[in-house]
Amino acid sequence: MLFAVLGFFACFLFFEAILLVWKEKHSAEARKLASRLKGVASDNVYRHEISILRSRIQDSQSQLIKMIGWFFDIRELDILLMQSGKLWSVEQFTRYIFLFFVSGFLIGLLLGVNWMWCTLLGAGASLLPLMHIYIERSKRLKQVEQQLPDAIDSMARSLKAGHSFQSAFKIVSDEFAEPLAGEFRISLEETNLGVPLSEAMLNLSRRVPITDLKFFVIAILIQRESGGNLAHVLTSMSKIIRDRFQLMRDIDTLSAEGRTSAWVMWLMPVMIVPLMSAITPYYAKLLFGTEVGLTLLKIGFVLMIFAGLCMRKIIQIKV
């Protein structure tokens, strides 16, 4: 009876987590918000951004946030959520982590494992929201990086045509797609409200911590202080970024064999062990049924991890 009740609660929390994630992306409110973010910046959009900031400030005063602050830097966690493009507050994110932890713990109880394994299963499940945030952040930053050369070219053409820097900035925020347009729109609204341009640009580089955008911000700040032909600087920067993208594609092509070798090295034991168990069960019993065999499996697993890290280090070339 106890396991049936625990199983019910585990299933309930699991489907509740799925429902929360689905509502975050596919609900009517999410679609409405996405359409508003893709539209032209207006007073209504700005008021929406202000309400988000206000809710973050209110959430930061809760007891749950104060408890989390004992272990984590709340400001850094909040910046991570903003970089991922999620409108979650830190408190909402913490609730998701707690929900996944309880779900994993109850699933462990349902499977009949001991308390230590239940706790480890819950801890592993609680990392899923954090992994999701990091994946979304990586995707979003990569999208911004791909959009940036076209945006810089657009600004350079606008400046050559005689537009002001603010007008060139607004063209990018109006005509480009998310997520780059949204970041430029926030910086534009900051300057319209009286924030110095240098501070708005530095805030942009903090929200989108990619190298190319930092160079873009540095070029603008230097030009504002010392003068010069900003349109020419932006044109040269766009060409350099495109050349770097081309070099990265060439490196990916040349390192494709190494990545394939790494995948083969990892998948071969997983495929060979079931095949060996089916053809000659005696060898499988020696591996899984004896102390020496289990020791060899553990050593082999550690060596596979070490070899995988070495292969990853070899094929990942920074440009």
C-alpha positions as CSV (number, residue, x, y, z in Angstrom):
1,M,0.0,0.0,0.0
2,L,2.8,2.4,0.9
3,F,4.6,1.8,-2.4
4,A,1.3,2.4,-4.3
5,V,0.9,5.7,-2.6
6,L,4.5,6.7,-3.2
7,G,4.2,5.6,-6.8
8,F,1.1,7.7,-7.3
9,F,2.8,10.8,-5.9
10,A,5.9,10.2,-8.0
11,C,3.8,9.9,-11.2
12,F,1.8,13.0,-10.2
13,L,4.9,15.1,-9.6
14,F,6.6,13.8,-12.8
15,F,3.6,14.8,-15.0
16,E,3.3,18.1,-13.1
17,A,6.9,18.9,-14.1
18,I,6.1,18.0,-17.7
19,L,3.1,20.2,-17.6
20,L,5.0,23.2,-16.2
21,V,7.7,22.8,-19.0
22,W,5.0,22.5,-21.6
23,K,3.1,25.6,-20.4
24,E,6.4,27.5,-20.4
25,K,6.8,27.0,-24.1
26,H,3.5,26.2,-25.7
27,S,0.7,27.8,-23.6
28,A,-1.3,30.7,-24.9
29,E,0.5,33.1,-22.6
30,A,3.9,31.9,-23.9
31,R,2.9,32.3,-27.5
32,K,1.5,35.7,-26.8
33,L,4.7,36.8,-25.1
34,A,6.8,35.4,-27.9
35,S,4.8,37.4,-30.5
36,R,5.2,40.5,-28.4
37,L,9.0,40.1,-28.1
38,K,9.3,39.6,-31.8
39,G,7.3,42.8,-32.6
40,V,8.4,46.4,-32.5
41,A,9.4,47.7,-29.1
42,S,6.6,49.7,-27.6
43,D,5.5,51.1,-24.3
44,N,3.5,47.9,-23.5
45,V,6.6,45.7,-24.0
46,Y,8.6,48.0,-21.9
47,R,6.0,47.9,-19.1
48,H,6.2,44.1,-19.3
49,E,9.9,44.2,-18.8
50,I,9.5,46.5,-15.8
51,S,7.0,44.0,-14.3
52,I,9.6,41.2,-14.7
53,L,12.3,43.2,-12.9
54,R,9.9,44.1,-10.2
55,S,8.9,40.4,-9.6
56,R,12.6,39.5,-9.4
57,I,13.1,42.1,-6.7
58,Q,10.2,40.9,-4.8
59,D,11.3,37.2,-5.1
60,S,14.7,38.1,-3.8
61,Q,13.2,39.1,-0.5
62,S,11.6,35.7,0.2
63,Q,12.8,33.3,2.8
64,L,13.5,30.6,0.2
65,I,15.8,33.0,-1.7
66,K,17.6,33.9,1.5
67,M,18.2,30.3,2.3
68,I,19.6,29.6,-1.3
69,G,21.8,32.7,-0.8
70,W,23.7,30.8,1.9
71,F,25.0,28.3,-0.7
72,F,24.9,30.1,-4.1
73,D,25.4,33.6,-5.5
74,I,21.8,34.7,-6.2
75,R,22.9,37.4,-8.6
76,E,25.0,35.0,-10.7
77,L,22.1,32.5,-10.8
78,D,19.7,35.3,-11.9
79,I,22.1,36.4,-14.7
80,L,22.3,32.8,-15.8
81,L,18.5,32.6,-16.1
82,M,18.4,35.9,-18.0
83,Q,21.2,34.7,-20.4
84,S,19.1,31.5,-21.2
85,G,16.2,33.7,-22.3
86,K,13.9,32.3,-19.6
87,L,11.5,34.6,-17.7
88,W,11.9,32.5,-14.6
89,S,12.7,34.1,-11.3
90,V,15.3,32.5,-9.0
91,E,12.5,31.3,-6.7
92,Q,10.6,29.7,-9.6
93,F,13.8,27.9,-10.7
94,T,14.4,26.7,-7.2
95,R,10.9,25.3,-7.0
96,Y,11.6,23.3,-10.2
97,I,14.8,21.9,-8.7
98,F,12.9,20.9,-5.5
99,L,10.1,19.4,-7.6
100,F,12.5,17.2,-9.6
101,F,14.4,16.2,-6.4
102,V,11.2,15.0,-4.8
103,S,10.2,13.2,-7.9
104,G,13.5,11.4,-8.2
105,F,13.5,10.5,-4.5
106,L,10.0,9.0,-4.7
107,I,10.8,7.1,-7.9
108,G,13.8,5.6,-6.0
109,L,11.4,4.5,-3.2
110,L,9.1,3.0,-5.8
111,L,12.0,1.0,-7.2
112,G,12.8,-0.3,-3.8
113,V,16.3,1.0,-3.4
114,N,17.8,2.1,-0.1
115,W,17.7,5.7,1.2
116,M,21.2,6.6,-0.1
117,W,20.4,5.6,-3.6
118,C,17.0,7.4,-3.4
119,T,18.9,10.6,-2.3
120,L,21.4,10.2,-5.2
121,L,18.6,9.6,-7.7
122,G,16.8,12.8,-6.4
123,A,20.0,14.8,-6.6
124,G,20.6,13.6,-10.1
125,A,17.0,14.5,-11.1
126,S,17.4,18.0,-9.5
127,L,20.3,18.7,-11.9
128,L,18.0,18.4,-14.9
129,P,16.6,22.0,-14.6
130,L,20.1,23.4,-14.4
131,M,21.2,21.3,-17.4
132,H,18.2,22.6,-19.3
133,I,19.1,26.2,-18.4
134,Y,22.7,25.7,-19.6
135,I,21.6,24.1,-22.8
136,E,19.1,26.9,-23.5
137,R,21.8,29.5,-22.7
138,S,24.3,27.8,-25.1
139,K,21.7,27.7,-27.9
140,R,20.7,31.3,-27.3
141,L,24.3,32.6,-27.3
142,K,25.1,30.6,-30.4
143,Q,22.1,32.2,-32.1
144,V,23.3,35.7,-31.1
145,E,26.7,34.9,-32.4
146,Q,25.4,33.8,-35.8
147,Q,23.2,37.0,-36.1
148,L,25.9,39.4,-35.0
149,P,27.8,39.9,-38.3
150,D,24.6,40.7,-40.2
151,A,23.6,43.2,-37.4
152,I,27.0,44.9,-37.5
153,D,26.8,45.1,-41.3
154,S,23.3,46.7,-41.0
155,M,24.6,49.3,-38.5
156,A,27.6,50.1,-40.7
157,R,25.3,50.7,-43.8
158,S,23.0,52.9,-41.7
159,L,25.9,55.0,-40.5
160,K,27.3,55.3,-44.0
161,A,23.8,56.5,-45.1
162,G,23.9,59.3,-42.6
163,H,21.8,57.8,-39.7
164,S,22.8,58.4,-36.1
165,F,24.1,55.7,-33.9
166,Q,20.8,55.5,-32.0
167,S,18.9,55.1,-35.3
168,A,21.2,52.4,-36.5
169,F,20.8,50.6,-33.2
170,K,17.0,50.9,-33.5
171,I,17.0,49.4,-37.0
172,V,18.7,46.2,-35.6
173,S,16.2,46.0,-32.7
174,D,13.2,46.5,-35.1
175,E,14.2,44.4,-38.1
176,F,16.2,41.5,-36.8
177,A,14.9,38.3,-35.2
178,E,15.2,37.2,-31.6
179,P,17.2,36.9,-29.5
180,L,19.6,39.6,-30.8
181,A,16.8,42.1,-31.5
182,G,15.5,41.7,-27.9
183,E,19.0,42.4,-26.4
184,F,19.5,45.5,-28.6
185,R,16.0,46.6,-27.7
186,I,16.8,46.4,-24.0
187,S,19.9,48.5,-24.5
188,L,18.0,51.0,-26.6
189,E,15.4,51.4,-23.9
190,E,18.1,51.9,-21.3
191,T,19.6,54.8,-23.2
192,N,16.2,56.3,-23.8
193,L,15.6,56.3,-20.0
194,G,18.8,58.2,-19.4
195,V,21.3,55.4,-18.8
196,P,24.7,56.4,-20.2
197,L,25.6,54.7,-23.5
198,S,28.8,53.2,-22.0
199,E,26.8,51.6,-19.2
200,A,24.1,50.3,-21.5
201,M,26.8,48.7,-23.7
202,L,28.5,47.1,-20.7
203,N,25.2,45.7,-19.6
204,L,24.7,44.3,-23.1
205,S,28.1,42.5,-22.9
206,R,27.1,41.1,-19.4
207,R,23.8,39.7,-20.7
208,V,25.4,38.2,-23.8
209,P,28.9,37.1,-22.8
210,I,30.3,36.2,-26.2
211,T,33.7,37.3,-27.4
212,D,32.6,38.9,-30.6
213,L,30.0,41.1,-28.9
214,K,32.6,42.2,-26.3
215,F,34.8,43.4,-29.2
216,F,31.8,45.2,-30.7
217,V,31.1,46.9,-27.4
218,I,34.8,47.9,-26.9
219,A,34.9,49.3,-30.4
220,I,31.9,51.5,-29.8
221,L,33.2,52.7,-26.4
222,I,36.6,53.6,-27.8
223,Q,35.0,55.4,-30.8
224,R,32.8,57.4,-28.5
225,E,35.8,58.5,-26.4
226,S,38.4,59.1,-29.1
227,G,36.3,59.6,-32.3
228,G,36.9,58.0,-35.7
229,N,35.1,56.3,-38.5
230,L,32.8,53.9,-36.7
231,A,31.2,52.6,-39.9
232,H,34.7,51.5,-41.2
233,V,35.5,49.9,-37.9
234,L,32.2,47.9,-37.9
235,T,32.7,46.8,-41.5
236,S,36.2,45.5,-40.7
237,M,34.9,43.8,-37.6
238,S,32.1,42.0,-39.5
239,K,34.6,40.7,-42.0
240,I,36.9,39.4,-39.2
241,I,33.9,37.6,-37.5
242,R,32.9,36.0,-40.8
243,D,36.5,34.8,-41.5
244,R,36.6,33.3,-38.0
245,F,33.3,31.5,-38.7
246,Q,34.8,30.1,-41.9
247,L,37.9,29.0,-40.0
248,M,35.7,27.3,-37.4
249,R,33.9,25.4,-40.1
250,D,37.2,24.3,-41.6
251,I,38.4,23.1,-38.2
252,D,35.1,21.1,-37.7
253,T,35.6,19.5,-41.1
254,L,39.2,18.5,-40.3
255,S,38.4,17.2,-36.8
256,A,35.3,15.2,-37.9
257,E,37.4,12.0,-38.0
258,G,38.5,12.5,-34.4
259,R,34.9,13.0,-33.3
260,T,33.8,9.9,-35.1
261,S,36.7,7.9,-33.5
262,A,35.6,9.1,-30.1
263,W,32.0,8.0,-30.7
264,V,33.2,4.6,-31.9
265,M,35.4,4.2,-28.9
266,W,32.5,4.9,-26.6
267,L,29.8,2.9,-28.3
268,M,31.9,-0.2,-29.1
269,P,31.9,-1.6,-25.6
270,V,28.1,-0.9,-25.2
271,M,27.5,-2.9,-28.4
272,I,30.0,-5.6,-27.9
273,V,28.9,-6.6,-24.4
274,P,25.3,-7.6,-25.3
275,L,26.5,-9.3,-28.5
276,M,29.1,-11.3,-26.5
277,S,26.5,-12.2,-23.9
278,A,24.3,-13.6,-26.6
279,I,27.0,-15.5,-28.5
280,T,29.1,-16.8,-25.6
281,P,27.3,-16.4,-22.2
282,Y,30.3,-18.0,-20.5
283,Y,32.5,-14.9,-21.0
284,A,29.7,-12.6,-19.8
285,K,29.4,-14.6,-16.6
286,L,33.1,-14.2,-16.0
287,L,32.8,-10.5,-16.3
288,F,29.6,-9.8,-14.4
289,G,29.7,-12.8,-12.0
290,T,33.2,-12.8,-10.6
291,E,35.1,-10.3,-8.4
292,V,37.9,-10.1,-10.9
293,G,35.6,-9.4,-13.8
294,L,33.8,-6.6,-11.9
295,T,37.1,-5.1,-11.1
296,L,38.2,-5.2,-14.7
297,L,34.9,-3.6,-15.7
298,K,35.4,-0.7,-13.3
299,I,39.0,-0.2,-14.5
300,G,37.8,-0.2,-18.1
301,F,35.0,2.3,-17.3
302,V,37.5,4.7,-15.7
303,L,39.9,4.3,-18.6
304,M,37.1,5.0,-21.1
305,I,36.2,8.2,-19.3
306,F,39.9,9.3,-19.3
307,A,40.2,8.5,-23.0
308,G,37.0,10.3,-23.8
309,L,38.3,13.4,-22.0
310,C,41.6,13.2,-23.8
311,M,39.8,12.9,-27.2
312,R,37.6,15.8,-26.3
313,K,40.6,17.9,-25.5
314,I,42.2,17.1,-28.8
315,I,39.3,17.8,-31.1
316,Q,38.1,21.0,-29.3
317,I,40.2,23.8,-30.9
318,K,39.5,27.3,-29.7
319,V,39.5,30.0,-32.3
